[in-house]
Amino acid sequence: MAEVTLRDVDKSNWEECLNLKLSTKQGGLVAPHNYTIMEAEQEPTFVPLAIYADDHVVGFTMYGLDPDDGKYWIYRLMIDVDHQGKGYGKAALKELIKRLAQLPDCDEIYAGYKPWNNVAASLFAELGFERTGEMLSGEFITRLDLKEKGYKDQQPAEESDDKGSPGAETAGPG
């Protein structure tokens, strides 16, 4: 599989992001990209990212700190119809989790998906997200506890009682 990376949406790739498509049967699963990019322009904590496989844009994602609830959310995650089924979505979600886990104030990540989106349900569950039992705007809400699932150290090294031993490194599931 090609190397999957996340890059800022900028003048070099925003048009490619706008041209990404879902299959006809996937319509309505995510908001249009132009809306999402405009949303990010209005909310400074939202971060739109192009998903690259090697040097080709294959998808789009956006995360942010929600101004209403103060929680980090993955607002969008999609892979172009021509690039689905190649593992890019899973690789991109892993990269996104790593990125969010590096933020000092992010200990959990939330995401939502439509009840009929079995692909999203499986993907989020596979990487440790658990349904909260809540629904918001017609979507099941999931939560990933970064510490509990091993994406973040349980305690800072300087507070460890284990003097002289290097701290355990965690790479996260999968």
C-alpha positions as CSV (number, residue, x, y, z in Angstrom):
1,M,0.0,0.0,0.0
2,A,1.1,3.5,-0.7
3,E,2.3,5.7,2.2
4,V,-0.7,7.6,3.6
5,T,-0.1,11.1,5.0
6,L,-2.2,14.1,6.0
7,R,-1.4,17.5,4.7
8,D,-2.9,20.9,5.2
9,V,-5.5,22.0,2.6
10,D,-3.9,24.9,0.8
11,K,-3.8,26.6,-2.6
12,S,-1.9,23.6,-4.0
13,N,-4.6,21.0,-3.3
14,W,-7.9,22.6,-2.4
15,E,-9.4,22.0,-5.8
16,E,-8.4,18.3,-5.7
17,C,-10.1,18.1,-2.4
18,L,-13.3,19.7,-3.8
19,N,-13.3,17.1,-6.7
20,L,-13.3,14.1,-4.4
21,K,-16.4,12.0,-4.9
22,L,-18.4,9.3,-3.0
23,S,-20.4,6.6,-4.8
24,T,-24.0,7.4,-5.5
25,K,-25.1,5.1,-2.7
26,Q,-22.9,7.0,-0.2
27,G,-24.5,10.3,-0.9
28,G,-25.5,12.1,2.3
29,L,-22.9,10.4,4.5
30,V,-20.7,13.4,4.8
31,A,-21.2,17.1,4.1
32,P,-19.9,18.6,0.8
33,H,-16.3,19.5,1.0
34,N,-16.8,23.1,-0.1
35,Y,-19.1,23.5,2.9
36,T,-16.5,21.9,5.2
37,I,-13.7,24.0,3.9
38,M,-15.8,27.2,4.4
39,E,-16.7,26.0,7.9
40,A,-13.0,25.7,8.7
41,E,-12.5,29.3,7.5
42,Q,-15.1,30.5,10.1
43,E,-13.9,28.4,13.0
44,P,-10.2,28.7,13.8
45,T,-10.0,25.5,15.8
46,F,-11.1,23.4,12.8
47,V,-8.3,21.8,10.7
48,P,-9.1,20.5,7.2
49,L,-6.6,18.0,5.8
50,A,-6.0,16.4,2.5
51,I,-5.4,12.6,2.7
52,Y,-2.5,11.6,0.4
53,A,-1.5,8.2,-0.8
54,D,2.1,8.9,-1.9
55,D,1.7,12.2,-3.8
56,H,-2.0,11.8,-4.8
57,V,-5.0,13.3,-3.0
58,V,-7.3,10.3,-2.2
59,G,-9.4,11.8,0.5
60,F,-10.3,14.5,2.9
61,T,-10.7,14.8,6.7
62,M,-11.3,17.6,9.2
63,Y,-10.9,17.7,13.0
64,G,-11.4,20.4,15.5
65,L,-12.0,21.5,19.0
66,D,-15.8,22.0,19.2
67,P,-16.6,25.6,20.4
68,D,-19.8,24.3,22.0
69,D,-18.7,21.3,24.0
70,G,-14.9,21.8,24.2
71,K,-14.2,18.3,22.9
72,Y,-12.1,17.3,20.0
73,W,-14.1,15.9,17.1
74,I,-13.4,14.2,13.8
75,Y,-15.9,16.1,11.6
76,R,-15.2,14.5,8.3
77,L,-13.4,11.5,6.9
78,M,-13.9,10.4,3.4
79,I,-11.9,8.5,0.7
80,D,-12.7,9.1,-3.0
81,V,-14.8,6.4,-4.6
82,D,-11.9,5.5,-7.0
83,H,-9.6,4.8,-4.0
84,Q,-11.9,3.0,-1.6
85,G,-11.1,-0.5,-0.4
86,K,-7.4,0.0,-0.4
87,G,-6.9,0.7,3.3
88,Y,-6.5,4.4,2.9
89,G,-9.3,5.3,5.3
90,K,-7.9,3.1,8.1
91,A,-4.4,4.5,7.6
92,A,-5.7,8.1,7.5
93,L,-7.7,7.5,10.7
94,K,-4.6,6.1,12.4
95,E,-2.6,9.2,11.3
96,L,-5.3,11.5,12.5
97,I,-5.5,9.7,15.9
98,K,-1.7,10.1,16.2
99,R,-1.9,13.8,15.4
100,L,-4.6,14.4,18.0
101,A,-2.9,12.3,20.6
102,Q,0.1,14.7,20.4
103,L,-2.1,17.6,21.5
104,P,-1.6,18.2,25.2
105,D,-5.2,19.0,25.9
106,C,-6.7,16.1,23.9
107,D,-7.3,12.9,25.9
108,E,-10.4,11.8,24.0
109,I,-11.7,12.1,20.4
110,Y,-15.3,12.0,19.4
111,A,-16.8,11.1,16.0
112,G,-20.2,10.5,14.6
113,Y,-21.6,8.5,11.7
114,K,-25.0,7.8,10.2
115,P,-26.6,4.6,11.5
116,W,-26.5,2.9,8.1
117,N,-22.8,3.6,7.5
118,N,-21.5,0.2,8.4
119,V,-18.1,1.0,7.0
120,A,-17.6,3.9,9.4
121,A,-19.0,1.8,12.3
122,S,-16.5,-1.0,11.6
123,L,-13.5,1.4,11.1
124,F,-14.1,3.4,14.2
125,A,-14.7,0.3,16.3
126,E,-11.6,-1.4,15.0
127,L,-9.4,1.5,16.1
128,G,-11.0,1.6,19.6
129,F,-13.9,4.1,19.3
130,E,-16.9,3.1,21.4
131,R,-20.5,4.2,21.0
132,T,-21.6,6.5,23.8
133,G,-25.3,5.7,23.4
134,E,-25.9,9.3,22.3
135,M,-27.2,10.5,18.9
136,L,-26.6,13.9,17.6
137,S,-28.0,15.2,14.3
138,G,-29.1,11.7,13.4
139,E,-25.6,10.2,13.9
140,F,-24.3,7.6,16.4
141,I,-21.7,9.3,18.6
142,T,-18.4,7.4,19.3
143,R,-15.6,8.2,21.7
144,L,-12.0,7.2,21.8
145,D,-10.2,7.4,25.1
146,L,-6.6,8.0,24.1
147,K,-5.1,6.9,27.4
148,E,-7.3,3.9,27.9
149,K,-6.6,2.6,24.4
150,G,-2.9,3.1,24.6
151,Y,-2.5,6.1,22.3
152,K,-1.2,8.3,25.1
153,D,1.0,7.5,28.1
154,Q,-1.1,6.9,31.2
155,Q,1.0,9.3,33.3
156,P,3.8,11.7,32.5
157,A,7.3,10.2,32.9
158,E,8.3,12.7,35.6
159,E,5.5,11.4,37.8
160,S,6.5,7.7,37.3
161,D,7.6,5.8,40.4
162,D,9.9,3.7,38.1
163,K,13.1,5.6,38.6
164,G,15.9,4.9,36.1
165,S,13.8,2.9,33.7
166,P,12.8,4.3,30.4
167,G,9.1,4.9,30.0
168,A,7.1,2.5,28.0
169,E,6.4,3.6,24.5
170,T,3.0,3.1,23.0
171,A,2.3,3.0,19.3
172,G,-1.4,2.5,19.6
173,P,-3.5,-0.4,18.3
174,G,-3.0,-1.9,14.9
